Amino acid sequence: MEKKVKKLLIVGWDAADWKIINPLMDAGLMPALEQLVNNGVIGNIATLDPPLSPMLWTSIATGKTADKHGILNFVEPHPEKAEVRPVTSTSRKVKAFWNILNQNGYKCNVVGWWPSNPAEPINGAMVSNLYQKCTTKFGEPWPMSPGTIHPPSLNEIMADMRIHAGELTQAHLLPFLPELQTIASERTKDDHMVENVMGLLSECSTIHNAATWLMENTEWDVMAVYYDAIDVCCHHFMKYHPPQMPGIPDNYFKWYNGVVSSMYRYHDMMLERLLKLAGEDTTVMLLSDHGFHSDHLRPKTLPKEPDAPALEHRSFGILAMKGPGIKKDDRVYGATLLDITPTILDLFGLPVGQDMDGKVLASVYEKEIKPGFIESWEHVDGETGMHPEELQEDPIAAQEALKQLVELGYIESPGADKEEYIRQAIGISNFNLARVLINKRKFEEALPILEKLYREFPKTPRYGFRYASVLHKLRKMEECRHVINSMRVNDKRDQPQLDLLEASLLLSEKKPYKALDHLLKAEKTISHMPSLYLQLGSVYNSISNWEDAIRAYTKALELDHENAAAFSGRGIACLHANKYEEAIEDLLDSTGLVFHNPHAHYFLGEALYKYGEFEKSAEAFKVCISMEPGYRRAYAWLVKIYSEKIVDAEQAKKYKEFMEQHIKGTVTIVSGLPRSGTSMMMQMLAAGGMEILTDSKREKDNNNPKGYYEYDPVKRMATDTSWIAEANGKALKVVTQLLHFLPPKFRYKIIYMKRDMGEIMKSQQVMLGKPTNELNLTIAQVFEKQAEKAHTWLNAQPHIEVLCVDYAETIGSAAETSSKIAAFLDLDLDQEAMAKAVDGSLYRNKSKVSS
């Protein structure tokens, strides 16, 4: 592998956001960043859940999610004392990029990275995240705890680099607080905003001093410096940022409305110095771990929860890169925090660990590259510069950092009951772990964690919400509804959120109209929440109400301009409404925000096809299958495109053969007891546009005037199923008694028709030409046992999904049943035509209850 970089400068600005940066750059107020942007690539970088800085910056440094790297909270239980301490570098379980580079002979300087205390003994220098924290009043001795600096020989120099807040003069503060004189004379005793600015300015300047000194006075291959001041500043001052929020007093808005912008401009000045010291031949990477809401999405209040400040964070941070071999004045799409370490390794010509969760950002290079891979860097021996496990930290420094976290509102003060505080801290760490697992779709692993939290902390609503959500994901519907109902009784404040959760449950149960009732009820109180309109759009899409879906998703986007799910949902609705240009635009916006979404790429391919852009359509489908190799429908479209539009027999053959040989298809089965409505269901599927496997040997008659839709080989399933591949991607009718002969090499979606047993027997008597008042109860009991046995078997088959459909309900509400079926099959069916295929006049053998 080729080394592509001479030196690398990595700059971390916690919480930096293009929404604030772009207007400042347009006004010429951030010239250093503008130079970087114009000479390199920029883009959004997607954060992870939960968006908590120690977890995120460790994921950035390792390329791995928190379940692997082990940093799960701001604090951790002290291993030897009945107290908690700020999370330490010794708790990280895997190698960071500086450890891997250390093994390969490179020198790294790492300044302020969170968490990096105590400093690791790497080949280079490390300044820990406690270095800038002030523990004393101005004029008193300011000791530096052991472990703050590596190597210790730099202790004295680094100590002199620190700036105490007491050293700052009026000249330093006026660019941030032009109304300083008025503030000093008019502010109340509980207004500590001036002191907050002084603390922020002294701390980030201290970090900057250490970084620039190391850049000038040491040899290095990588210089990584992390500034947290933008994030902390926004938590304190964003509520005063323009435009003025309701409830903010005019004088406070006047005094503090420029602090956030000034902090960004100060960071640009520091960046200018870093770029000058780095030189033109150094590759530069600037990034943030998340953004920060600066507009109407700023929360007016925060709940009293430990991680409540994270609600102010936005899902997208910033990414900018420049250097030799990097594209100029271009954009990068689909970047996540997990991609940074793989890209760093590739820049140095090193393979990426296959156990890393990110990818190399190959699109930033001018030339096409092929990254190399290694099973895991964790298995590679050599000097890494990591700590021995037994290393402990200084408790005084730890308590000082803990105090700052309390002041920021991220954690509560320990108080007298330390044991309870430790219990709560462990609970939060476990909750964060569960959120990481949920984000990775490891619901089975998250479930026992959340169940335990729900039992141990019944008065903590967020644990109950996540627990119910995972139960829903695992289709444990009864348990999910039990948790929702319990929460409704115990917590009267969160009823609208519970309505959202119950709507999701109803939608997955294929009851969209009932889900709609809950969502419209919730809208009366939480119309400010984009998630409400995302769910409304999803419901309207499920019932083919495309215009209302478009309106709902548009409302979500009015509330959150960069919501990838809303763009995707609206794009799908526009596609079905034959608004192909709008669909393409929305789906491109969605994939631009969150690139790894095979579903969005699939529908983008379909929209491009229908718009006549066949080559671009093929590319979208190829991206889809690169992300989800089993996406059968995308292969089918590629076969169609290369067979009919871009005539390329070799390509068409390649995709067709791969689909047939490597992808298990899905066979749709319509089943039930004889005379339970299976023929009606087949008629509905045919009307909806689904391909039916039938030989039409059995002609329609008075009992089934619209036809039977049967396939003769089904009768021989007990001895021959070799023909089943013919049903791949089609619908086939199979009676209950033959279901267990279905061969396991395919996936099946079974629509099982249920009907009153009396009606079934009566209809069978009519069909046999026998009196309807002479029903054979013994046969009825046999049928019931056969149906029960079949359902027991079906529920035990991992390759089979079942949707039960009631015959009488279908007659009475054909539209709702049609939407259930389309959602269950995940197919673009004509639901209106399906509903029209239901002929209520044929419901001729009603039971007494039905009639």
N, C-alpha and C positions, 0 to 999 in steps of 0.2 A: 504493500500500500504506500501511496505517495504522501509525504508530508507536505501540506499545503500552506503552512504558516511559518513565519519567522518568529514572531512574538505575538502574544494574545493579551489584550486588555479586556477584562470583563467588568462592567459597571452595573451594579444593582441599585435601582431606585425603587424602594418599596412603595407600592400603590400608585406609581406614576400612570397617567391616563392621557391618551390622545385627545380626549374631549376637552381637557384643559390646555394641553400643549399646543394643539393646532391653532387656536385663536392667538396665542402668544407668539408663535412662529410667524403667523400671517402679519402680525404687527411689528415684526422685526425684533422681538424682545428675547428670543432664544437663538442667537446666531450660531452658537457652537453646535447645538443639536441640528439646526437647519443644514449646516455644512455636512454633518454626518448623514443626514437623511438624503441629501442631494447626491451624495457620492456612494450610496450603498442601497441596501434593501430595507424596507420597513414592513411592519404588519402588526396585527393583533396577536397576542399570545394568550391562549385559553388557560384559565386557572384550574385548580382542582378543588374538590369538595372534601372536607370543609376548607374554606379559604383563610386559614390561620397561618401567620407568617413563619413560625419555626418549622412547621410541617412542610410548607411550600418551598422554603429556601433549601431545606434538606433534600426535597425531591428534585429541585433544580440541580443541586450538587451531586446527586447520585444517579439520576435517570430512573429512579424507582419510586413507587408509591409508598405511603407511610406504613402499610402493613408489612412491608419488607424492610424499610430503613429504621423503624422503631421510634421515631419522634412523633408523639401523638398529642402533645399538649404544650402549653406554656410552662407548666410546672410538672414536677414528678415527685413521688415520695422519696424522702431521704433514705438511703439504704441502711443507715445506722441510728437515725433519730426519729422520734415521733413527730415529724414535721414534714413539710414539703419544701422543695427548693426549685429555683428556675431550672428548666431542662438544660442538660449539659451535653457536651460533645461526646462524652463517654457513653451516652445512651444510644448513640447511632450504631446500628448493627452491621452496616455495610460500608464499603469504601466510597469515599467522595472522589471527584475527578482529580483533586490534588494528590490523593493517595496513589491512584493509578499512574499519574504522571511521575510521581516520586519513584515508583518502581521502574520506570523507563528512563531514568536519568535526567528528568527535567526539573528545573528550579521554579517553585511557585511562591509568590507572596500573596497571602490572603488576609484581608483587613476587614474586621467588623462583621464577618459572616455570622448569620444567626441560625442555630447556636454553634459557637466555636470556643466556648470556655469550658475547661481549660484548653489553652492553645496546644495544638498537636506538634510534635517534634519532626516537622517535615523538612525536606531539603529546600531551604528558602527561609521565609519568615512568616509567622502568623501572629496577628494582633487580634485578640479575642473580642467578643461582643460586649464584654464588661469594661473594656479599656477606657471608653469615653464617659462612663458613669461616675458622677461626682458624689463622693460620700461625706464631704466636709464643707463647712462654711468657708467663705473667702478669707484668706489670711492664715487659716489653720493648716497644719501639715496635711498633705493629700497623698497618703501611701498607696502604692499599687500592689495588689494582692499577687502572691505567687501563682504562676500559671497564666497570667494575663498575656505575657509576651513570650514568643519563641523566636530566636534563641534568647536565653536570659541575659546574654551579653548586651542586648539592645535595651534592657530595662531603663537605664538612666537616660539614654537618648529619647526613648519613647515617652518617658515621664515628663520630660521637658517640652515635648510637643503638645501636651494637653492644654486646653484653654478652659479656664474656670469662668462660669457665668458672671462672677463678680468683676472680671477684667473688662467686660463689655462696656462701651461708652454710649452716650446718646447718639453719636454718629453711626455706630453699628446698628442701632435699633430703628432709626428714623426711616430707612428704606422699607421696613416692614410695618412700622407704626407711625405714619406721618402726623397723626393727632396725639403724639406722645404727651405733650404738655397738658392738653385738655384731659386726657385719660388720667394722668397723675393727680390732677386736682379734683376730678369729678367721680372717679370710680369708687365702688363700694368695697368694703373690707373683704368680701368673699370673691372679688374679681382678681384672679391670679393670672390673667392672660399675658400681661407684660413679662412676668416671671417665666411663663411657658415659652414665650418667644426666646427669651434669654437662654433657657435651658436647651432648646432645640438648636439654636445658633451655635452655642458653645460645643455641643456634642458633635454635630455634623462637621464643624470646622476642625475639631480634634481628629476625627476619622480622616478627614481630607489631609491634614498635616502629616499624619503617619503614612498615608498612601503616597503622597508626593515625595516625601523623604526617601522612602524605600525605592521608588521608581528612579530617583536620581543617584542613590548611593549604594545600590546592590545590583548584582547580576540577576536577571530573571528571564524566564521563558513565558510565564503567565503571571499577570498582575490582576487579582480579583479584589474589588473593593465594594462594600455594601453600605449604603446610606439608608437609614430608616426614617429620616426627618420628614419626608413628604407624607408618609403614612401617619405619623404621630401628629404632624401639623394639621392634616385633614381631619383627624378625629377631634381635635380641639377647635378648629376654626372653620370647617366647611359649612357649618350652619350660618356663618356670617358672609359666605361667598355670594357674589351676585348670581342670579337675582335674589332680592330680599325675600326670605321665607316668611310665611305668616307666623306671627307670634314673636318675631325678633324685634326688639326695641330699636327705634331709629338711631339712637345714639350709639348703641353697640354695633349696629350695622355700619355706621359711619366710621367708627374707630377701627374695626377689625376686618372690613370687607376686602382689603388688599393683601392680607397675610399669606393666603395660599398661593396667589400668583407670584408674590415676592419670593416665596420659598422655591418655587419652580425656577424663577430667574436666577436665584442664587446657585441652584444646582447647575444651571447652564454655565455660569461663570466658573464653577469648579470643574465642569466637564471640559471647558476650554483649556484649562491648565493641564488636565490629564492627557488630552489629545496632543498638546504641544510636547509634553514630556515623552509620550509614546512614540511620536514620529510617524511619518507617512507610510513606512513599510510595516507597521504593526496592524494586525487585524483587530478590529474593535467590535465588541458585542455589548450593547446596552439593553437592559430588560427590566421589567417589573414583574412581581408575582401575581398581581391582580390590579384592577383599576379601583376607582373611588367615585361613587355617585356624586355628581356636581350640579344636577339639574332638578327637575320636578320629582325624580325618584329618590331624592334624599329623604330618609325616614324622619318624620316629625318627632317621634319619640322612639325610644328603644326599650324593649322588654327587660325586666330584671333577670337576665340570664347571663352566665359567665361569658359566652361567646357572642353576646348581642352586638358589640361593635362591628363584628364581621358582616352584619346586615347592611352596613354602609359601603361594603366593598362591591365592586362591579366584576363581572365574570371575565372581563378581558383586560389584560395589561398591555404593555408596549414591548415591541422588539425592533431593534435597529442593528444592522451589521454593515461594516465596510472593511475593505482591505484588498490586498492582491488576490485576484481570482474570484472576487465576489461581484455579482452584478451591480450595476449602477442605476440609480433612479428607478428602482423596480420594487415590486411588492412580493411578500412571501405570504402564502395562505396555509391555514391549517396547522400552525405551530402551537405546541403546548409546552408547559414547563418541563415536561419529561423529555423533550427533545434536545435540551441544552447540553447535557453531558454527552450523549451520543455524538452530537455535532462537534463538541470540543475534542473528543477522542479522534474523530475522523480528520479534523484539521491537523492533528499531529501524526496522522498516518497510522493510528492504532485501531484495532478492531473493536467493535461494539459488543458488549455482553448480551447474549441472547436472553438473559434473565432481566435485562433492563426493559422498562415499560415504554420507553420513547423510541424515536427514530431519528436518523440523520436528516437534517433539513437540506436535502440534496438540491432543492430548487433554488437555493441562494447562490450556487456556483455558476460561473460563466460556462464551464465545460461540464459535460455529463460525467458523473462519477458512480462508482460501484463500491459501496461501503463493504468492509470486511467484518467478519463476526467471530466471536469466541464464545464458548459455552457460558463461561462466567469468569469475571475478574476476581471473584471471591476465592476461586480455587488456584489462583496464580500466586506462587510463593515469591518472596522477596521483601525488601525493606519498604514498607508503606508509609511510615511516619505516623501510624495510628497509635493511640494510647494503650498501655497495658490496662486490663480491666479493673485492677485494684485502685487506680488513681482516684483520689477524692478532690473536692474543690474547697475553696475558702468559704466558710459559712457566712462571714460578715459581708463579703461581696455579693453572695447569693441573696441575702436578705435585702440588700440595697436594690438589686434588680427586681426582686419580688415587690418591693414598695412601689416601683414605677408602674409595674403591671396593675397593681391595685388602683393607682391614680388614674390610669388610662381607662379603667373600667373593665379590663379583660378578666380580672379575677377579683374575688371578694377578699376582704381582710380576714386573716386567719381567726382572729378573736380568741376567746378562751378555750373553746372546744376544739382542740387541734385534731383529735381523733375523727370527729365528724367532718372536719375540713379535709382531712386526708381521704376519707371515704368519698366525699364529694369529688375530689380531684381525680381519684381513680375512676369514678363513674364517668366523668367527662372524657377521660382518656379512652375508656372503653367505647363510649358513644362515638367519639371521633373515629376510632377504629372501625366501628360498624358502618359509619358513613362512607369510609374509604372502600370497604367491601361492597357496599351497595353500588357505589359509583363504578365498580369493576364487575357488577352484576353477579357477585358471589353471594346471592341471597341466602342460600342454605347456611353459609358460614356466619352471616350477620344475624340470622334469626335467634340463636340461643343467647347471643350477647344482648340483644335488645329485649328479649323476653325476661332475662335476669334484671336488667335495668328497670323495666316496667314494673316488675314485682317489688324491687327494692326501693324505688323512688316513685310511688304512685301519684305524688303531687307535682311531678315534673312533666308537664304536658308534652314537651318535645320528644321525650322518650316514648310515650304512648303513640304519638303520631307516626314516628318512624317504625315502631313495632307493627302497627296496623298496616302501614304502607308495605312492609316486607311480607306480611301475611297475604296481602292482596297480590303482590308480585308472584308469590308461590301458589296462588289460587286456593288458599285456605280460607274460603269465603265465610264459612260459619264463624270461625275463630276471629276473623277480621271484623265481622259485624258485631260480635260480642264485645270486642275492645272498643269499637266506636260507640256502642250503646252505653258502655260503662263510663266512657269519657264524657258523654252527653250529660250523664247524671252528676258526675263529679266536678265538671268544669263548665260553668254556664257562660264563660267569657269567649270560648273558642267555638261556638256553634257554627258560624259561617265556614271556618276552616274544616270542621267536621262534615259540613254539607259538601265541601269540595271532595273530601276523602270518600264519602259515601257515593258521590256521583261517579267517581272513578270505579268504585266497586260495582255499581249498577251497570256501568258501561262495559266492564269486562264480563258481566253476567248477561250481556247482550240485551240490556233493557235501557236503550238510549232515551226513550221518552220519559221514563221515571228519573233518569239521571238529569235530564233537562229541567225537570221541576225543581230539583235540589239546587241546581246552578242558578236558575232565575231567582230563587229565594235568596241565595247567598249574595247575588248581585246588588240587592237592596242595601247591604251593609259594607261590602268589600269591593266596590266598583273601582277602587284604586289599584287593585292587584292584577298584574298581567297574567298570573297563573289562572285566574278565574276565566279570562277570555280565551286562554289556550285550551282549557277544558271545554268551553262552549264551542269553540271552533272544531274541536275533535268530535263532539257529539253531532254537530251539524254535518260534518263530513261523513260520519257513520250512517246518517239517514239520507244522504245525497241531497241535502239542502245547501247547495253550493254557495248561493248568494249570501245567506245568513252566515255561513262559515267564513266567507271573505270578510264580511263586516266584523265578525268577532275577532278574527286574527288582526284585522286592521286596527281595532281598538287596542289589542295587546301591544301592537307596534307603536301606537301613539303614546302608550305608557312606558314602553321600553324599546327605544329605536334600534337596538342591536340584539334582538331576541331571535336566535337562530331557529328555534322551534316554531315561532310564529311565522317567520318567512317561509319555512318548509311547509307548514300547514296551509298557509294561504296559497302557496305555489301549487300544491296538490288540488286545492279547491278550484283554482283558476284553470288548471289543466282539464278537470272534468267539466268545467263550464265553457270549454272550448276557447278560453282566453290564453292562447299559447304564448304570445309575447310576454304578457304579465307573469305567466307561470315560470318561464325561463328566467326572467329577471329576479323573481323572488327566490327561486331555487339556487341560482348563482349567489345571491346575497347570503343565503343560508349556509351553503358550503364554503363560502368565503370566511364566514365567522367560525364555523365548526366543520372542518374539512372531513373528518372521519365520521361520516354518516352515510352508509351504503344506501339506506332507504331514500335519502334526498337525491343522491346521484342516480338512482334507478328512475325516479320520476322526472328528473332533469333529462335523462336519456329519452324517456317517452315523449316529453314535451318537445324536445328538439326534433324527434322523428316526425311528429305531427305538424311541426312548423316547416318541415322540408330540409332541415339541416342534418343530413344522414351521416356524414363523417363525424360531426361533433356529437351526434347521438351515440354513435358507436363508441367514441372515446368515453362518454359518460358511463355507458354500460360496462366498459372495461375497468374503469375506476371502481365501480360498484362491486364487480366480482373480485378485484384485487383486495378489497376490504372484507368481503364475505364470499369466499369461493363457492359456497353452496347455494348462491342466489339463482335458482333455476330459471326464474322468469327473465333475468337479464341475459342468460345464455340463449334463451328462446328468441329474444329480440335480436341478438347478434346474428343468429342463424338467419332470421328473416331479413335483416339488413344486407348481409353479404350474399344472400340468395336472390333478393329481389331489387335492391336499390344500388348498392355498390357491388356490382357483380364480381365476386371473388370466390370461386368454387372451393379453393384451398382453405380459405378462412372459414367459409360456411361449414365445410367438412370438419375442420378442427374443432370448432365450438360444438357442433352436433355430436361428434364422437365423444368429446369430453363429458358433455351433459349426459349422454346415454351410459357411459362407462363408470363415471365417478360420482354422479349426483343421484342420490336416491330421490325418486319422484314422490309426489303425494297423490294418492288415489282418494277421491271423494266417494264415500259410500252413503247411500240413502237406505236406511234399514228400518225395521219395525215388524210387528206381527202382520200377517196377511189382512188386508182391509183396514190398515191403521192410517192410511193417507200417504203411502210412499209414492204412488203414481202422481198424486197432486204435487208432491215436493219435486219430483223429477220434472214435471211440467213447469214449475216455477224456475228451476235452474236452467232449463232450456230457454225459457222466455228471457231470462236474465243475461243470456249470451254464453253460458257455459256449454262446453262440448260434452255430449252425452254418448256413452257407449251403449248402443242398442242395435238389435238386428231387425226389430219391428216384425218379428215372426208372429207374435201374438197380436192380432188385429183388435182395434177398438171395438167395443160393444156397448150395450145399454148400461152395463155395470161400470165401465170406464169409457165414457163417450169421447174422452180426449186422448185415449191411448194408455198402454201399460208401461211403455219404456223399459222393457225387459231385454235381457241378453241371455240367449239360450245356454251358453257354456256355464253360467252361474249354477245351473241345476246339477252340474257334475263336479262341483267344488270339492266334495268329499274325496274324490279320487284323482282330480286333475285341476291344478291351478297354474299350469304352464303359460296360459294365455293372459294372466293378470297384468303383464306389462302393457297390454293393449289399453288398459284403463288408466295408465299413467297420465296425470293431468286432466283426467275426465271424471265424469260422475257415473256411478254404476249402482244399480239397485240389487240389494242382497237381503233376503229375509233373515230375521233374527236367528233362526235355527242353524244357519250356515256361517255365521260370523267367525266362529272359532277356527274355521278352515282357512282364513286369510293368511297368506304366507308372510313371514316377518321381515322379508327383505325390502319391503316398501313402508313408507309412512302413510297413515290413513287418517282422514278426517271424516268422522261418521256423524251424519245427521240422523238422529234416531227419533222416529215418529211415535208419539204416545197418544193413545185414544182410550176413551172409556171402554172397559172390557165388554160391557153389555152391548155397546154400539158395534164393536168389532164382531161379536158373535152374531148379532142381528144381521149385519151386512153380509157375513159369510153365509148365513142361512138363505138370504135373498139370492145371492150369487149361485148357490147350489140348487135353488128352486124348492127349498123346504120352508115349512111354516115358521114364521118368526116368533110364534108363541111356544115353540118346542126347543128351547135352547138347551144344549148339552153342557151342564155345569161341570161335569168331570173334565171335558175337553178345555173348558175355560180355565180351570185350575191348573191343568198341564201347561197351557199357554203362559199363565202367570209365572209358573215356576221356571219355564224356559227363558222368559224375559229376564227374570231375576238372576238366573245363572249367567246369562249372557252379559248383563251389566257388571256382575262381579268379575267376570273374566276381562271385560274391556278395561275396567278401572285398574287392572293389574298390568296392563300392557304399556310400556314406556313409549312405544312408537305409534300409539293411537290416541287421538283426541276425540271427545264426544260432545256433541251439542244436542240436548233433548228439546224437541219441538212438539208442543201440544197441538193436536189437530183442531180442536174446537177454538183455541185461541187464534190459530192461524186464519180460520174462517172469519172470526170476528175482528181481527186486527192484522190484515195481511201486510200492511206497510211496515209495522213494527217487526213482524217475523222476517220480512225481507231484509231489513237492516241488520238484524241479528245474524242472519245467514251470511251476508256479505262480509260482515266483520269477522265472523268465525273462519270463513274461508280465506279472508284477506285477499279478496278478488274485486276487481272493478266490474261489478255486475249492474245491470240496468234494474234498479230496485222498483222503479215505477212499473216496468213491464212485468216483473215478478208478481207484484201485488195484483195486477190486472188478470194474471193467469189463474187466480183463485176464484172459483165459481161457487158462490154460496148456495146456489140452487141445487147443487149436487150433494149437499149435506142432507141426505134423505133418510138416514137411519139413526135419528137422534134418540138418546136415552131420555127417560122422563125428566131427568134433572135438566138436561140440555134444552129440552123443548119447553 
